[in-house]
Amino acid sequence: MKKFKRIAALVLSVALVGISLTGCGGPKASSDTAPKASDTLIYAQGAEPRGLDPAMVDDGESAKVMINIYDGLLKYSKDSTKVEPSLAKSWDVSPDGLTYTFHLQEGVKFHDGTDFDADAVKFNIDRQLPPQVTADMAYASFVYGSVKDVQVVDKNTVKVNLTAPSTPFLANLAMVMSAPIISPKALKDNNNNVNQAPVGTGPYKFVNWAKDENIVLVRNDEYWGTKALTKNVIFKFIKDNSARVVALNNGEADMIDGIDATVVKQITDAGNKIFQAPGMNINYMAFNTSKKPFNDPKLRAAISQSINVPEMVKSLYQGYSEPATSVLPTFMEGYDKSIAQVPYDVEAAAKAIKASGLTSVKLMTYTNPRPYNSATGQALAEAVQGYLSKVGVTCTIDSYDWTTYKEKLKAGNYDICFYGWIGDNGDPDNFMYLLAHEDPTMNVALYKNPEFNKLIVKGVETPAGADRIAIYTQLEKMAAADAAWLPISHAETLCAYRPNISDFYFHMTGVTPFVGVSKK
């Protein structure tokens, strides 16, 4: 309980910080202003962010914090991935689809007091284009892969020129990864990396990051848009699922994520509420296709054939996830219900595996809950280990916390790993491109298929409609035939919150905007 007592003490200290902070540009309140518990929201999540520079990170834990610090040119609506104006108040697209002209909001300031303008937009995009782009900017090709160059027309107008038409381009600009606009001054002052010192134009300002403990934000009282209702937000890191539930039920946290079916009754019996919504995600097992033994698609298919996916999903997720039959969520354009992975057949699998001579494999997984896998990667790996033991394969499991796991993936020292994806923009390219990406922390199967990659490019350039949908259906079929992944499940979004919290929601892209959330 000592940990939770520190949270309560932190609420008061942060409230005091929020009313006296002047370094972020906020007005200084009188010293006798009394902090109130309602001034601070505490959100407990299962893992620590990798960083807070949108160009340098690719994980959901980072995204939940960054959505509150930064704005992009565009944003998504509250209940969908429909694109809406943000720092760009309007835009025009040339008839050939190669030039996008953005008309910017006027008078907007970054948290450090510098001006947001067309030069800032160009600076942010240019850092993610050749020759400036770096290998650790995993989302640069997702968002800006079609960009040729950026032109400043005047202070409040910027043109983005493309090398080829890009149907998902506007949706990409609303992502919380890569697309948000950072203060150029902050980037220059921090050697082009603000992972530890984020400066945006958003409704909250960064105050402090205590490693392994929390991140503290304070309201931006000079925000150009709708101002936040609550003064302070604390993102608290509590790795253990049961400890997060205890924190919620004891009132030491206002909202938590990473819950599963086993704790729903415990939460509701304590008078707390469940946030539940369809998830735009995929939870999967990936084979390392770059080396033996799983450079052989027939062996990959045999291993997949040995795992009873529907049975495993029912056991692990108890009705809060549905078995996946393909990479794409069932409601996304391109999904085809006729597509299926190799069917479960333990006898056929055992025969094929025995013929291959395979007797052992190395599994690598993560220990934290994920929005697409509330049971944790450890539980999933152990379930797979059980199935493979029935076909004569012994599994060793290497497990790491999420941040370490992301680093370990780069080395490729595994036969099979476990991963997942939360859709960023509602476009099928955002899912299928994972199997074409060059970054080993994105394309964890290390899958390389020139024909698949060509079709990915065609899908991006093809206008919305039946022809484009058919391309992504074809990509799904190719992925299923090659069995680089075993799709496992699509999870519902499950979070919990205290009854005195109003208007909390978890967006389908996996982020938690707090601008409209209040606490009684």
ABEGO torsion letter per residue (X at the ends): XAAAAAAAAAAAAAAAAAAABAAAGBBBBBAABBBBAAABBBBBBABBBAEABAAABABAAAAAAAAAABBBABBBBAABABBBBBABABBBBBAAGABBBBBBBBGBBBAAGBBBBAAAAAAAAAAABOAABBAABAAAAAAAAABABBBBABAABBBBBBABBBAAAAAAAABABGABBBBAAAAAAAGGBAAABBBBABABBBABBBBGABBBBBBBAABABBBBABABBBBBBBABAAAAAAAAAAGABABBBGBBAAAAAAAAAAGBBBBBBBBBBBBBBBBBAABOAAABAAAAAAAAAABBAAAAAAAAAGGABBBBABABBAABBGBBAABBBBBBBAAAAAAAAAAAGBABBBBBBBABBBAABAAEAAAAAAAAAAAAAAAGBBBBBBBBBAAAAAAAAAAGBBABBBBBBBBAAGBAAAAAAAAABABAAABAAGBBBAAAAAAAAAAAABBBEAAAAAAAAAAAAAAAAAGABBBABBBBBBBBBBAABBGBBBBAAGBBBAAABBBX
